[in-house]
Amino acid sequence: MIKIPRRRPRQTFNFAKQLSISVLLLLAMFCAPNTVLAQSSGSESGGAPSEGPGGPRSRDPLSIYREAGINADQESQIKELANQFEQANATRLQSVMALLQEMKELSLKPDPDEQAVIAKQEQISKFQAEMGMERIKLLLKIRHVLNAEQKQKLVEIMKKNMSGPPAN
């Protein structure tokens, strides 16, 4: 009897999972656009119990800068930088949303063209990387608005928040 080797089933991408992850990342990055104002290593890590999820800082992204001692003029400058960032990224966000829709359509085909799906994901990843870079540039621009003492205070706040809540 001749044995015919069994072919291993072709491994395919889990397109639905990939799409879901992309959508979740986008939602996390852009559903609350004003959160870009908060320094990522500080307020997003939880901070003190009173400033954790649902606390004052999670509702007001400027609170970390206020805590660092900004004045009204600096606050206006930071808000303007954030508005410019949001306007500049609005077009990118629309492009990514369109690409995600196209990815969804590709992934809902019974036998999607793998090269087309990979190319689409590369386009999505490129936009996500650009938006991430712009966010970092915004955070650096905001630092330029602060004076040396405020920058030092901001770093201290961020370090305190990165250490998490005190152990009981």
Steps between C-alpha positions, in 0.01 A plus 500: 500500500631841402481766763406839375639769727234716652528863423501723798211739495607832363534748779314818428486831673223549747371806317214567739740503795745723316221740407366505854841582642549781248160648579561479876835673463343778299216542742741513789707763323226720362165462674610746764720739298561741788683230692806569287563796726594282793852367510463131422733363762317683777126517493441186297678279749239550767675733740382540854169337591311828483636553149442152361233402251212740534709732720557869431797456265325247277226756437729799457816444297631844595501420872853356493624829353299703748652291778841586352406869539404634157335839478198602290716611205686169494172312523372689196818417310467130588135497393595662169772241439249223575245652262762520224591137566137389485437691176815361338415145602134522398588427138728213599231357724246514216750324275562228758128450552454460124788252488350305790172481313685369196680249724166389639366445149811301406483289815134413445578328172505120521847483347659844534799599292779473755725746320221759491429451871867531590536811284192653664638429847829661401308813397311501830820448698668788315221741595498376860876554523467852358227585749706360786799708392285814481372431852857477630586825318201665669616388843846641428350830377301522821822458698637809318211703642608416855779672688785301661328480841172379346683240290669367812168491687336320204775236504457455876123454456558252220752302707260493794217380276718235335575346837127434547294521815680453832494147644286452810 
